[in-house]
């Protein structure tokens, strides 16, 4: 970007574009989905895709722990602390807000990948509903952290990725 004013104008333009796209989702109340899940014999947490364990998830462990882990347990799932870590991830992987965002049509794998990369939680397998997205955090811009990154990562948005390359939209 040439200057802050140009960046801000492009960031607002991008937010407007993404804002219009977000309106294409159905907005579903969390309590409705929880009741529907129970009616089909499940709890909502059973329908939430679990986040994959990454190396960043192990970052809180000391270097000594990581060296031990790699040497003794080539497969991290074999480590005794793995279940405890997964329980923590599940607790952090539940809708914090009352609104879920349902795709109007069942999304492609590319759309789901873009949503995951943008930090959305994913709910699948609920009868009478398409795949839904949720946010499990608070205190920051959902547009800057989730919606805009997802929109730009969608497989068919090459033109937008190029047009808004280098735009700082974090404040949106």
C-alpha positions in Angstrom: 0.0 0.0 0.0 1.2 3.5 -0.8 0.0 5.0 2.5 -2.2 4.6 5.5 -5.2 6.3 3.8 -5.0 4.0 0.8 -4.7 1.0 3.0 -7.7 2.1 5.1 -9.9 2.7 2.1 -9.0 -0.7 0.6 -9.6 -2.4 4.0 -13.1 -0.8 4.3 -13.8 -1.8 0.7 -12.8 -5.4 1.6 -14.8 -5.5 4.8 -17.9 -4.3 2.8 -17.4 -7.0 0.2 -17.0 -9.7 2.9 -19.9 -8.3 5.0 -22.2 -8.8 2.0 -20.9 -12.3 1.5 -21.4 -13.2 5.2 -25.1 -12.3 4.7 -25.3 -15.4 2.5 -25.2 -17.6 5.6 -28.2 -18.6 7.6 -27.8 -17.3 11.2 -28.9 -20.1 13.6 -29.2 -19.8 17.4 -26.9 -22.1 19.4 -29.7 -23.3 21.7 -31.8 -24.5 18.8 -28.9 -26.5 17.5 -28.2 -28.0 20.9 -31.8 -29.1 21.2 -31.8 -30.5 17.7 -28.7 -32.5 18.5 -30.2 -34.0 21.6 -33.4 -34.9 19.6 -31.2 -37.0 17.3 -29.6 -38.6 20.3 -26.3 -36.7 20.4 -24.7 -33.8 22.3 -23.5 -30.9 20.2 -19.9 -31.4 21.1 -20.1 -34.8 19.4 -20.9 -33.0 16.1 -18.0 -30.5 16.3 -15.0 -31.4 14.2 -12.1 -31.7 16.5 -9.1 -29.5 15.7 -6.0 -31.3 14.6 -3.1 -31.3 17.0 -0.3 -29.2 15.6 3.3 -28.6 16.7 2.1 -25.2 18.1 -0.1 -27.1 20.5 3.0 -28.6 22.0 4.7 -25.2 22.3 3.8 -24.9 26.0 5.9 -28.0 26.7 9.5 -27.4 27.6 12.3 -28.3 25.3 13.2 -31.2 27.5 9.6 -32.5 27.2 9.7 -32.2 23.4 13.0 -34.0 23.1 11.7 -36.8 25.3 8.5 -36.9 23.4 10.2 -37.3 20.0 12.6 -39.9 21.3 10.3 -42.0 23.3 7.0 -41.5 21.4 7.4 -41.2 17.6 3.6 -41.0 17.5 2.4 -38.2 19.7 -0.9 -40.1 20.4 1.1 -42.5 22.5 2.2 -39.9 25.0 0.4 -40.1 28.4 -0.4 -36.3 28.3 -2.1 -36.6 24.9 -5.6 -37.2 26.3 -5.3 -34.3 28.7 -4.2 -32.0 25.9 -7.1 -33.2 23.7 -9.6 -32.6 26.5 -8.3 -29.0 26.8 -8.7 -28.6 23.0 -12.3 -29.8 23.2 -13.1 -27.3 25.9 -11.7 -24.6 23.8 -13.6 -25.8 20.7 -17.2 -24.9 21.5 -19.3 -21.9 20.3 -18.7 -18.9 22.6 -21.5 -16.9 21.0 -25.1 -17.6 20.5 -25.0 -17.4 16.7 -23.9 -20.2 14.3 -23.4 -19.6 10.6 -25.0 -22.3 8.4 -23.9 -22.6 4.8 -27.0 -22.4 2.6 -25.7 -25.2 0.5 -23.4 -28.0 1.6 -19.8 -26.6 1.3 -16.9 -28.0 -0.7 -13.8 -29.3 0.9 -12.0 -26.1 -0.1 -14.6 -24.0 1.7 -14.2 -26.1 4.9 -10.4 -25.9 4.6 -10.6 -22.1 4.3 -12.9 -21.9 7.3 -10.5 -24.1 9.4 -7.5 -22.1 8.4 -9.4 -18.9 9.4 -10.0 -20.3 12.9 -13.7 -21.2 12.6 -15.1 -24.2 14.4 -17.0 -26.6 12.2 -20.3 -28.5 13.1 -21.4 -31.3 10.8 -23.8 -34.2 10.8 -26.9 -32.5 12.3 -30.0 -33.6 10.5 -31.9 -30.9 8.7 -28.9 -28.5 8.8 -26.0 -28.0 6.5 -22.5 -27.5 7.9 -22.2 -24.6 10.3 -19.4 -22.4 11.5 -18.8 -20.9 14.9 -16.3 -18.8 16.8 -14.9 -19.9 20.1 -13.1 -16.7 21.0 -13.9 -13.1 22.0 -12.3 -9.7 22.5 -11.1 -9.2 18.9 -12.3 -8.4 15.4 -14.1 -11.4 13.9 -13.8 -9.8 10.5 -10.1 -9.3 10.8 -9.4 -12.6 12.4 -11.9 -15.0 10.7 -14.3 -13.7 8.0 -11.8 -11.8 5.8 -9.1 -14.5 5.9 -11.7 -17.2 5.1 -13.1 -15.1 2.2 -9.7 -14.5 0.7 -8.7 -18.2 1.1 -11.8 -19.5 -0.7 -10.7 -21.4 -3.8 -12.5 -19.2 -6.3 -11.3 -15.9 -4.9 -8.0 -15.6 -6.7 -9.0 -12.1 -8.1 -9.8 -10.8 -4.6 -6.6 -12.3 -3.1 -4.6 -10.4 -5.7 -6.6 -7.2 -5.5 -6.3 -7.0 -1.7 -2.8 -8.4 -1.4 -0.8 -6.4 1.2 -3.9 -4.7 2.7 -3.8 -4.6 6.5 -7.4 -5.5 7.5 -6.6 -6.6 11.1 -8.4 -3.6 12.5 -11.7 -4.4 10.7 
